Each structure stands twice: as structure tokens, then as C-alpha cells.
Amino acid sequence: MVEAVQHLAVAALPEVLAELDATADGLTSAQARERLTRYGPNEIPEKHRNPLVVFLGYFWAPIPWMIEVALALSLAARHWADAVIIAALLLMNGLVAFVEEHQAAGAVAALKQRLAASARALRDGVWTTVGVRELVPGDVVRVRLGDVVPADLRILDDATIEVDQSALTGESLAVSRRRGDTLFSGSVLQRGEADALVYATGASSYFGRTAALVETAGSVSHFQRAVVRIGNYLIGFAAILVTVSVAASLIRGNPVLQTLEFALVVTIASVPVALPAVLSVTMAVGARQLARQQAVVTHLPAVEELGGMDLLCSDKTGTLTQNRLEVAARWTAPGVSPEDLLGAAALASRPEDGDPIDLAVLAAAQMPAHLRVDGFTPFDPISKRTEAVVRDQDGRVFRVSKGAPQAVTALCAAEGPAEAGAAVDRFATRGYRSLAVARVDGDAGWRVLGVLALADPPREDSAATIAEAEKLGVAVKMVTGDQVAIGREIARRVGLGDHILDAAALDAGADERELARTIDEADGFAQVFPEHKFRIVELLQSRGHIVGMTGDGVNDAPALKQADAGIAVAAATDAARAAADVVLLAPGLSVIVSAIRQAREIFVRMSNYATYRIAETLRVLLLITLSIVVMNFFPVTAVMIVLLALLNDGAILAIAYDHVRGSAQPAAWDMRAVLTIATVLGVLGVLETFMLLWLAQTAFGLDHDVIRTLIYLKLSVAGHLTVFVTRTRGPFWSRPAPAPLLLAAVVGTQALATLIAVYGVLMTPLGWELAGVVWAYALLWFVVEDVVKRATYRLIGPHGRSACTRSSSRHAGKPPASGRTERRGRRPATTAPTPPPTPESRPSRPSG
């Protein structure tokens, strides 16, 4: 089907009419009904899934399984308070995931808003208004000024029209279309009107294929991958230790209900119930911080992806450039001054039309005050020029014209056009659009005054911002729908290099690996369509890159959805915003660089928390299991476990505001380092707690109930002190210092935990003297843990010392770092649909 549509887009018009069994007189009502049945309605198909089924799907994963087992055991043991708390956290985790997962549906809905609601079609020889969804291939429709093109069309008239394709290609200047040319659905007519033949509708149209890409695009974030890895790691430990604990209890002849309570305590201890929630809250707090940097996060895992991004594909127009034309260079004919050239061009311009070319000329020229425009002929697509009748202060009349070089020079003598043509060719090599200017006095012939070169200039901060991104380990590649020459010139001026690849190379059917390598080596891509952008992102991801993609148009939506971090730039269309993970409120790339720095700090906070949480989970889990198996003793009760989770994880939310230093290179989850450090600290914590348990029994002679309170307070105090061990790679006093909010949260919760233990709330009272002993003991081991942590980092080597960073290189063909692709956790690459035909190179269209 796609190949057939591609053929109809490029075949000769008579051939298209024959293949569609259509004529310029349109279809009959009977033919339209039959074709509607055959081709289906002209609308974007949208898959609808039962929201309840989608929501329940978020409870089918490793960590939810662990939480659900703990919930079931709580209910079986009639621990109602535990069950309510666990159920609330389980529901919260599911709701956060459910809310996060509506990007594709929003993007498709935004795409559908771009389509027209009705169209004028020739049916039974009469022009009638029909719903756009009723259009079928073979219909003849009429499109006029301001109309949204309702389907993919081929022009039947001899008229030349102007079409705004900015939402499709991202380029702001309109393009000319004439008989036989293609009009893509979603573009808007700016000048003229025409009758056209419908050749593709619905899913086969340009918009339909774009929507299909949006629905299939997407990748598993590193955050989701990390949570699954942590869950798998803890499930393995929990399954073994719970089995051992239950078996030991049953072998000793303990009652079944008591054994069930044993299993409950161990399971609750093994489940990082608040892990997904705390990480999500940390990202949400970071998202608010990014909003102050004028970057609105619409998909929370994108916070992490921004921190790990090592390659950014940037749109050109409005992002690297100012999205406005200016006079960049000029050539003047012999004897003509630059002022005379610009003055004549200004006389042939009219500001009230708001045309970007006119505004560029008027911004560069001073309108001669002693001259008056008596008549003005605006630009039209046929003559391709404007003309003004001008009178000077002495009453002499002359005419000036500006427009497409071939149109203006055709008016002039033979020698002028040749020199002007050479200037146009020189400007074309730099990607400039040329505008010729001519003048005629009285009955004399027209003479060329010169040629103006127009260009969309780079933003003032683009070069510096790209250099700053390179310092952060983020390579930037330009992706534009404009011509190769224009892309090459802009890339050169902003410091990207001049190796700009024509996107047509993506359609050449090259070997997948070779094509990916070629794309990785390129500095940018030109003349791209949606499928090209989507493909570029996929191939770069296959090379192990964490890819960010900026865009603003409908054409960008599939690539934005596929990218690890899709970034809709300022003034983006609704479709781009819906597909993106981050929406920028300010123009340019500088906002992205600021967001990357902020995201890397957020990533460090998340990594610190994950290390702390795993260490604490292992610490409590091993302690309980070994106590039951070796001593047949329960060191803590289920209520104590719940209190630990509430107080410690509740306070640790403040880690989202901690002062940290982001890495100078792209961040990545290095689970080897995280799990190694967490395991070492966890095992060390078990050893120190068993030593305290031994002292309590031998030196202090305490009974079991008091010992449980003692162990509870030790786990609570030492657990929060571990936060200050894991938040730095160096000594715990390394800068930056902890945030006051984090310090206050830890001090506050531990003061509360101490009061609970001293006065025996839901447990046996401990007393102030023993509480003081616990605090002194925990502080002593806190220093020991910090020393062991640093020694462990030294042992695991440079890999561990840069546990949260990934190296980045723009060197051609550099293979991805070991393990990088595995950490990505992307879905398998899909084959992108065949792209629509690339429209002809945009002409140097002047305007009046």
C-alpha cells in the first residue's frame, strides 16, 4: 500500500488519473460510496485501549509483585495498619505510572486537530461540501486561500499556488506548487486556489503515516530499567531468605500463624515499597526546578534522560537560527551603490503585507524619503516578482522590481543577467536565497541593479551554547528540512562542522550497520521528512547513544516520541508538544544546556537514594533472616518495620532538594557500582547490628523485648546516617554540604524515632541511657562505613568512581562503551514506513 501511494505521488498526472480510474470531472456518489468502503474513511486511525486494563498492567512487574505479596501476607496475618500503608504505596506507584503513559494518544489527538473538518468536492458534476472523512482517492476537491489541505493531492489546474508546509517540514517560507505537484495533507494554502485530485487518504496519507510512527515510537527509559534491575536483585535475595526463614521456623515447630508473621516481617523488610514513589517524587521536584529554567517536563523519566543524554539532534529553524530572514550579502552591478540597490528593493516592498522577505529588505534599507510610490503590483506566483511605480520630487517617474532572479533578469539586457546569474550561483553555494533587483527609467530598458542574498541567521548564542554542550559531553547534530547548502552554511557558522548528509541517503537501502555508522559520523542532516527524523533517532540509538531530539512541527512528532528525551522548542505545534517529554518556553539551545546541568544534579540525587535504599533493605533483610535461622529470634516486629519505612523514607524525600554536584559527562545508571556499594554497606550494617545484639545480651543482659526496641532505634539512626555516606564518593564531609532541608528532615525524624523508642510507643520502652548508647554506637560505625565506602570505590576502580557518568565522543565510528546498549533497555527497533517523496528544492522565492 505504501509503495503504491509513493508511486502515485511521483507518477505523471495522466498515469495517476488512469490508475485511480478518475477524471477531472470527479466521482459519482455511487463511486464515492464504493471507494469509501474499499479505502476506509479519511481519518487518522487511533487505537483505543481499555483504561482499566492499562492501569492494572502497572501492577504486573517485579517490584509490584513484591509489594503485592507483602500486602497479601499483611491481610492474612490481619495486620490491618500494615496492609493500609502498603496498599496506599502500591496504588500511588501505579497511578504515577498510569498518568505518565498517555503521550502517544495525546500526540495523535493533536495531529488530528491539524486536519480540516470539511472540503469542497466535485460529486455528480456538482461542487458540494462533504466531511473530510468522506473523501476518497479519485475525488476532485477545490482548495482556496487559508484552506487546510484535507488529503494528499495532485494539482489539476495550470494555476500556481503557494503552500505553507511549515508544520510539515519546519521551514517557515511558503513553497510554490503548480500543475501535477503534490500537496500534503495538513499544509495550508497561502496564495491562489486550485482544483486537485485526491490520491491518498487516511492511514496512507502523509498525516496518517506520521501518526502511525507516533503510535509505534517510544523506548524504555533508564529510570524504568534501573527500577526493574533493582527489583530483580532484591527479589532474588528475598525469595531465598524468605524461604530459608519459613523453613527454619517450621522445622523448629513454630505455629503456622507465627510462621506467617515471620514471612510477613521478612517480606516487608525485603520490599523497597517506597522506592518507585521516592524516585518519582525526586524527579517531580527536579521537574519543578527545571520549570524555573523554562523547561516544562511532561514525562517524568525524561528528567533522568536529559542527564544521560550524550547526543542532541537539534532542529535548525528557530532553534539554531532566528527564524527570520535578513540580508546576509549583496552583489551590485557596476556603477550602482549598495545604498541605491537596497533603496530600490525597499521601494518594491510593502511592510503592511507582513511578508518575511519584504520585512528583511526593509530592515536592511532606508526607504528614500524624497521618493513616493504611486503604484504597487504585489507578488504573485506566476510573475514571481513585485513592481512599484515611483515618483521623485521633480516629478520624474521610474519603476523598480524585485523578485526571483530568473524572473527579474528576463526583463533586462543580455549583459546584466549573466553577471547576476554568477552572483546567484555563488550565493547558492552558501545556501543563501537570492533576490534580484532591477530599475527602468522612462522608455529605457530594464537594467539589473544587483542581487541580495537572504538567509535565516544563526542565533547569537548558538555557537557558544553548542561549545558549552560539547564541554558537557553532549554532541549536537543539526536536523533540518531545508536544503543541504543552507544546512551546511548554518552548521559551519555555529561550529558544528560542514559534514551535512542529505536525508535521501536513508532511503538508499544501505546495510543497517554501515548506515548507522555513516549517520553517527555526520554533523547534521538536511531535506529530512518525518520518517527520516524517526529513522535517524533509531539508528543513533542502535549505536548506543542516548538521544535528545528537538522539534516544533507535526513532522517532528514521531522522532520526539522515539527519542530518549524529546524536546519541543518554543512555539511548537500541539502535536510536537504532545509527543515531547520536555517543552521549552524560551527559544534557542541555551535552555537545553541549563536543563542538562540541572538534570544531572537530579540524577545524582536519584542514584544516591537508590544506593541508600538498597543498602538499608539488605541490612534489615539479612538481619531478620539470620536472626531467625541462627537464633530463632525476631530482632524487630512488623510494626517496627513499618515505622522504619514511614519515618526513614518519608524524611528521605528531602533528598530531592539536596545540594549535589552534577557530573561533567553524561550520566548513566551503573548498576554494578550501585549494587556493589549498597551490598557492602548492607553487609557491614548487619555485622555491626549483630555486634550490638551480642552486647545487649551479654554485657547489658537485656530481655528480648527491650533488645527489639534497641535494634529498632539502631536501624533507624544508622539508616539515616547512611544517607550521608552514600551522597558523596569521597569523605562524608566533602562539598557541597548537605541541604539544610535534608539535615532538618533527618534530625527531626530521628528525634521522633528516639522518643518513640525511649517512651515505648508501640514497643517496649528503652530509656534515655540506652538510647544514648545507641546513638554513640551508630555514630562510631558511621565513620567506619564512610572509610569502607571509599575503600570499596578504590577497589572497583575508575568504573565505580564514575558510576554516574558515561563518556561521550563525537569521533567517527567510535563503538559504544561496554554495556551501554544493555543499560538502554530500548524496545526492538521497528522498520519505519517508506518516506513520502521529498519535495523539490525550495526555490529562491521572492515576495512582494
WOKA-V889886 format. One record per backbone hydrogen bond with DSSP energy under -0.5 kcal/mol. CO is the residue of the C=O (numbers start at 1). NH is the residue of the N-H. E is the energy in kcal/mol with one decimal. If there is no record, write none. Layout:
((CO/NH/E) (CO/NH/E))
This chain:
((1/5/-2.2) (2/6/-2.4) (3/7/-2.1) (4/8/-2.1) (5/9/-1.4) (6/10/-0.9) (7/10/-0.8) (7/11/-2.2) (12/16/-2.0) (13/17/-2.5) (14/18/-2.1) (15/19/-2.7) (16/20/-2.2) (17/22/-2.7) (18/21/-1.0) (23/26/-1.6) (25/125/-0.5) (27/124/-2.4) (28/32/-2.4) (29/33/-2.3) (30/34/-2.3) (31/35/-2.5) (32/36/-2.1) (33/37/-1.7) (34/38/-1.7) (35/39/-3.5) (35/40/-0.5) (36/40/-1.7) (41/43/-1.8) (43/45/-0.6) (47/49/-0.5) (50/54/-2.3) (51/55/-2.7) (52/56/-2.7) (53/57/-1.5) (54/58/-0.5) (55/58/-1.4) (56/59/-1.8) (57/60/-1.3) (59/61/-0.6) (61/65/-2.6) (62/66/-1.9) (63/67/-2.4) (64/68/-2.8) (65/69/-2.4) (66/70/-2.1) (67/71/-2.3) (68/72/-2.7) (69/73/-2.5) (70/74/-2.1) (71/75/-2.3) (72/76/-2.5) (73/77/-2.3) (74/79/-2.9) (75/78/-0.9) (78/80/-1.3) (79/83/-2.4) (80/84/-2.5) (81/85/-2.1) (82/86/-2.7) (83/87/-2.7) (84/88/-2.3) (85/89/-2.1) (86/90/-2.5) (87/91/-2.5) (88/92/-2.3) (89/93/-2.3) (90/94/-1.9) (91/95/-2.5) (92/96/-2.4) (93/97/-1.9) (94/98/-2.4) (95/99/-2.7) (96/100/-1.6) (97/101/-0.9) (98/101/-0.8) (100/102/-0.5) (102/106/-1.3) (103/107/-2.3) (104/108/-2.6) (105/109/-2.2) (106/110/-2.1) (107/111/-2.2) (108/112/-2.3) (109/113/-1.3) (110/114/-0.6) (111/114/-1.4) (112/115/-1.2) (117/132/-1.9) (119/121/-0.7) (119/130/-2.7) (120/142/-2.0) (121/123/-1.0) (121/128/-2.6) (122/27/-1.1) (123/126/-2.0) (126/123/-2.3) (128/121/-2.8) (128/130/-0.5) (130/119/-2.6) (131/134/-2.0) (132/135/-1.7) (133/42/-2.4) (136/139/-2.2) (139/141/-0.5) (139/198/-3.0) (140/122/-2.8) (141/196/-2.9) (142/120/-0.6) (143/194/-2.2) (144/147/-2.5) (147/149/-0.6) (147/189/-2.1) (149/186/-2.2) (152/199/-2.5) (152/200/-1.3) (153/183/-2.3) (154/197/-3.3) (155/180/-2.6) (161/177/-2.8) (162/190/-3.1) (162/191/-1.5) (163/165/-0.8) (163/175/-2.6) (164/188/-2.1) (165/168/-1.7) (165/169/-3.1) (165/170/-0.6) (166/170/-1.7) (167/554/-1.2) (167/555/-1.7) (175/163/-2.9) (177/161/-3.0) (178/181/-2.5) (181/155/-2.2) (183/153/-2.9) (184/187/-1.8) (187/149/-3.1) (188/164/-3.8) (189/146/-2.5) (191/162/-2.0) (194/143/-2.6) (195/156/-2.8) (195/157/-1.1) (196/141/-2.8) (197/154/-2.0) (198/138/-2.9) (200/152/-1.9) (201/204/-1.9) (202/205/-1.3) (202/208/-0.6) (205/209/-2.5) (206/210/-2.0) (207/211/-2.7) (208/212/-2.1) (209/213/-1.8) (210/214/-2.0) (211/215/-2.2) (212/216/-1.7) (213/217/-1.9) (221/225/-2.2) (222/226/-2.9) (223/227/-2.4) (224/228/-2.0) (225/229/-2.4) (226/230/-2.7) (227/231/-2.6) (228/232/-2.8) (229/233/-2.2) (230/234/-2.5) (231/235/-2.7) (232/236/-2.0) (233/237/-1.6) (234/238/-3.3) (235/239/-3.2) (236/240/-1.7) (237/241/-2.8) (238/242/-3.1) (239/243/-1.7) (240/244/-2.3) (241/245/-2.6) (242/246/-2.8) (243/247/-2.5) (244/248/-2.5) (245/249/-2.2) (246/250/-2.6) (247/251/-2.6) (248/252/-1.6) (249/254/-2.2) (250/253/-1.5) (255/259/-2.4) (256/260/-2.6) (257/261/-2.1) (258/262/-2.2) (259/263/-2.8) (260/264/-2.2) (261/265/-2.7) (262/266/-2.5) (263/267/-2.7) (264/268/-3.0) (265/269/-2.3) (266/270/-1.7) (267/271/-1.3) (270/272/-0.6) (271/273/-2.5) (272/275/-2.1) (274/278/-3.6) (275/279/-2.5) (276/280/-2.4) (277/281/-2.8) (278/282/-2.7) (279/283/-2.1) (280/284/-2.5) (281/285/-2.9) (282/286/-2.1) (283/287/-2.4) (284/288/-1.8) (285/289/-1.8) (286/290/-2.5) (287/291/-2.0) (288/292/-1.2) (289/293/-0.6) (290/293/-1.1) (290/295/-1.8) (291/294/-1.7) (294/585/-2.5) (294/586/-0.6) (295/297/-0.6) (296/298/-0.5) (296/583/-3.2) (299/302/-2.4) (300/303/-2.5) (301/304/-0.5) (301/305/-1.9) (302/306/-2.6) (303/307/-1.3) (304/308/-1.6) (305/309/-1.2) (307/667/-2.7) (310/475/-2.3) (311/313/-0.5) (311/548/-3.0) (312/314/-0.7) (312/477/-3.0) (313/550/-2.7) (314/479/-3.0) (316/319/-1.3) (316/320/-1.7) (316/321/-2.2) (318/588/-0.8) (320/459/-2.7) (324/457/-0.7) (326/328/-0.8) (326/455/-2.2) (329/453/-3.0) (331/451/-2.8) (333/336/-2.1) (337/341/-2.2) (338/342/-2.6) (339/343/-2.6) (340/344/-2.3) (341/345/-2.1) (342/346/-2.3) (343/347/-2.0) (344/348/-1.4) (346/349/-1.6) (350/353/-1.1) (351/354/-1.8) (355/359/-2.6) (356/360/-1.8) (357/361/-2.2) (358/362/-2.7) (359/363/-1.8) (360/364/-1.1) (361/364/-0.5) (361/365/-1.3) (365/367/-0.6) (368/371/-1.1) (372/374/-0.7) (372/391/-3.0) (375/389/-2.9) (376/378/-0.6) (377/387/-2.0) (380/384/-2.5) (384/404/-2.4) (386/402/-1.2) (387/377/-3.6) (388/390/-0.6) (388/400/-2.1) (389/374/-2.8) (389/375/-1.5) (390/398/-2.5) (391/372/-2.6) (392/395/-1.9) (396/392/-2.5) (397/442/-0.8) (398/390/-3.3) (399/440/-2.4) (400/388/-2.6) (401/438/-2.6) (402/386/-3.0) (403/436/-2.3) (404/407/-0.9) (404/408/-2.5) (405/409/-2.7) (406/410/-0.7) (408/411/-1.6) (409/412/-1.2) (411/446/-0.6) (413/417/-1.3) (414/418/-1.0) (415/419/-1.3) (416/420/-2.4) (417/421/-2.8) (418/422/-1.8) (419/423/-1.9) (420/424/-2.5) (421/425/-2.2) (422/426/-2.1) (423/427/-2.6) (424/428/-2.3) (425/429/-1.5) (426/430/-0.6) (427/430/-1.1) (427/432/-2.3) (428/431/-1.7) (433/454/-3.8) (435/452/-3.1) (436/403/-1.9) (437/449/-2.8) (437/450/-1.4) (438/401/-2.4) (439/447/-2.3) (440/399/-2.5) (440/442/-0.6) (441/444/-2.1) (446/413/-1.0) (447/439/-2.1) (449/333/-2.4) (450/437/-2.4) (451/331/-2.7) (452/435/-2.1) (452/454/-0.6) (453/328/-2.7) (453/329/-1.2) (454/433/-2.6) (455/326/-1.9) (455/457/-0.9) (457/322/-2.5) (459/462/-1.3) (459/463/-0.5) (461/465/-2.5) (462/466/-2.6) (463/467/-2.1) (464/468/-2.0) (465/469/-2.4) (466/470/-2.3) (467/471/-1.6) (468/472/-1.2) (469/474/-2.6) (470/473/-1.7) (473/475/-0.6) (475/312/-3.3) (477/314/-3.3) (478/525/-3.1) (479/316/-0.7) (480/528/-1.6) (482/527/-2.1) (483/487/-2.5) (484/488/-2.9) (485/489/-2.1) (486/490/-2.3) (487/491/-2.6) (488/492/-2.2) (489/493/-2.1) (490/494/-1.8) (491/495/-0.6) (491/496/-2.9) (491/497/-0.8) (492/495/-0.7) (498/500/-1.8) (499/501/-0.6) (499/523/-3.0) (499/524/-1.1) (501/526/-2.3) (502/505/-2.3) (503/506/-2.0) (504/507/-1.5) (505/508/-1.0) (511/515/-3.0) (512/516/-2.3) (513/517/-2.2) (514/518/-2.5) (515/519/-2.5) (516/520/-2.2) (517/521/-1.7) (518/522/-1.2) (523/478/-1.7) (524/501/-3.0) (525/480/-2.4) (526/503/-2.5) (529/532/-0.9) (529/533/-2.1) (530/534/-2.6) (531/535/-2.4) (532/536/-2.9) (533/537/-2.3) (534/538/-2.2) (535/539/-2.8) (536/540/-2.2) (537/541/-2.3) (538/542/-2.1) (539/543/-0.7) (540/543/-0.7) (540/545/-1.7) (541/544/-2.1) (545/547/-0.8) (546/310/-1.8) (546/311/-1.6) (547/564/-1.3) (547/565/-1.8) (548/313/-3.2) (549/567/-3.6) (551/569/-2.1) (552/573/-3.4) (553/556/-1.4) (553/557/-0.6) (554/557/-1.2) (556/560/-2.7) (557/561/-2.1) (558/562/-2.0) (559/563/-2.4) (565/549/-2.2) (565/567/-0.5) (566/568/-0.5) (566/581/-2.3) (566/582/-2.3) (567/551/-1.6) (567/569/-0.6) (568/584/-3.3) (569/572/-1.2) (573/577/-2.4) (574/578/-2.5) (575/579/-1.7) (576/580/-1.5) (581/298/-3.2) (581/299/-1.3) (582/568/-3.0) (582/584/-0.5) (583/296/-3.2) (589/592/-0.6) (589/593/-1.9) (590/594/-2.1) (591/595/-2.3) (592/596/-2.5) (593/597/-2.0) (594/598/-2.2) (595/599/-2.8) (596/600/-2.2) (597/601/-1.5) (598/602/-2.0) (599/603/-2.5) (600/604/-1.8) (601/605/-1.9) (602/606/-2.3) (603/607/-2.7) (604/608/-2.6) (605/609/-2.4) (606/610/-2.7) (607/611/-2.3) (608/612/-2.2) (609/613/-3.2) (610/614/-2.4) (611/615/-2.2) (612/616/-2.5) (613/617/-2.3) (614/618/-2.7) (615/619/-2.2) (616/620/-2.4) (617/621/-2.5) (618/622/-2.7) (619/623/-1.8) (620/624/-2.4) (621/625/-2.3) (622/626/-2.7) (623/627/-2.0) (624/628/-2.3) (625/629/-2.8) (626/630/-2.7) (626/631/-0.6) (627/631/-1.5) (627/632/-0.6) (627/633/-1.7) (628/632/-0.9) (633/635/-0.8) (637/641/-1.9) (638/642/-2.2) (639/643/-2.6) (640/644/-2.6) (641/645/-2.2) (642/646/-2.8) (643/647/-2.9) (644/648/-2.2) (644/649/-0.6) (645/649/-1.4) (645/650/-0.5) (646/650/-1.4) (647/651/-2.0) (648/652/-1.9) (649/653/-0.6) (650/653/-0.7) (651/654/-2.1) (652/655/-2.5) (653/656/-1.9) (654/657/-1.9) (655/658/-1.4) (658/660/-0.6) (660/662/-0.6) (666/806/-3.9) (668/670/-0.8) (669/671/-0.9) (670/674/-2.3) (671/675/-2.8) (672/676/-2.0) (673/677/-2.6) (674/678/-2.4) (675/679/-2.5) (676/680/-2.5) (677/681/-2.5) (678/682/-2.5) (679/683/-2.8) (680/684/-2.4) (681/685/-2.2) (682/686/-1.7) (683/687/-2.2) (684/688/-2.3) (685/689/-1.9) (686/690/-2.6) (687/691/-1.8) (688/692/-1.7) (689/693/-2.5) (690/694/-2.4) (691/695/-2.2) (692/696/-2.5) (693/697/-1.7) (694/698/-2.8) (695/699/-1.4) (695/700/-2.0) (696/702/-2.5) (703/707/-2.4) (704/708/-2.2) (705/709/-1.6) (706/710/-2.5) (707/711/-3.0) (708/712/-2.6) (709/713/-2.4) (710/714/-2.2) (711/715/-2.8) (712/716/-2.2) (713/717/-2.8) (714/718/-2.7) (715/719/-1.6) (716/720/-1.8) (717/721/-2.0) (718/722/-1.6) (719/723/-0.6) (720/723/-0.8) (720/724/-0.6) (721/724/-0.9) (721/725/-0.7) (722/725/-0.6) (722/726/-2.5) (723/727/-1.3) (725/728/-0.8) (731/734/-2.4) (739/743/-2.2) (740/744/-2.8) (741/745/-2.3) (742/746/-2.4) (743/747/-2.8) (744/748/-2.7) (745/749/-2.4) (746/750/-2.3) (747/751/-2.0) (748/752/-1.9) (749/753/-2.8) (750/754/-2.2) (751/755/-2.2) (752/756/-2.5) (753/757/-2.1) (754/758/-3.2) (755/759/-2.6) (756/760/-0.8) (756/761/-2.1) (757/766/-2.0) (758/767/-0.8) (760/762/-0.7) (760/763/-0.6) (767/771/-1.7) (768/772/-2.4) (769/773/-1.7) (770/774/-2.3) (771/775/-2.2) (772/776/-2.4) (773/777/-2.6) (774/778/-2.8) (775/779/-2.4) (776/780/-2.1) (777/781/-2.1) (778/782/-1.7) (779/783/-1.4) (780/784/-1.5) (781/785/-3.1) (782/786/-1.8) (783/787/-1.8) (784/788/-2.5) (785/789/-2.7) (786/790/-2.0) (787/791/-2.0) (788/792/-2.5) (789/793/-2.3) (790/794/-1.8) (791/795/-2.1) (792/796/-2.4) (793/797/-0.6) (797/800/-1.0) (797/801/-1.9) (798/802/-1.7) (800/803/-1.6) (802/805/-2.4) (803/670/-0.6) (806/666/-0.5) (811/814/-1.6) (817/820/-2.3) (819/823/-1.9) (820/824/-1.2) (821/825/-1.0) (830/832/-0.6) (843/845/-2.4) (844/846/-0.6))
